[in-house]
Amino acid sequence: MRFYSLYFPNCCNIYFRLPRLQNTLYLTFDDCSNVSLTSELLDLLNDYNISATFFCIGEILAKNLFLIDKILKNHTLGNHTFSHYNFLKTDITTYITDIFRFQSLYKANLFRPPYGVITPSFAKRLKKYDLKVVLWSLMTYDFDVYMNADRILKLVYNRSKNGTIIVFHCNDKVKKLLTLIEKTIVFFTDKNFVFDSIKI
Ligand SMILES: [Zn+2]
């Protein structure tokens, strides 16, 4: 994704970061496939009165409808396809149908492609469907077995700045997500940053 971020900064209906005058960070969470973890995370964010953005897999939401209500109380819910298809390995009709299968569950206006794979031309096409593509400015690699909590936090502390869109995952690969998030919140709140959900 570094390629897109270098050559297409916030163009083509693709957003990598958001401009803000105030020090603002955007926490985003992908997948929601670990449902109990997602639910606990929502409780944690609510305890700190922080709004975030969730890009959940539609299939997970369809089986756990309570998550939609719980997310929408205080956060933004984005489309992450219904079946978590890889854009490069799926024919275009199937891919679009899958996006709309999610939309029939909840009409989102943000879309994050699984694995971050998308082309500028497809992103432009999604504009016609009122879907803005949100990628990220900071990938935490929280799913990587070689990234322990300290390394992830170091990355987040050092690389986050005004308008940064940070990606974490609510899936079974991620260990200690709640600790990572709580430490991130405390660290940046102490530095007068605020956290917000993405509304574009
Ligand atoms: Zn994903």
Residues whose N, C-alpha, C, O or C-beta is under 5 A from the ligand:
A	BS01	ZN	D30 D31 P114 Y115
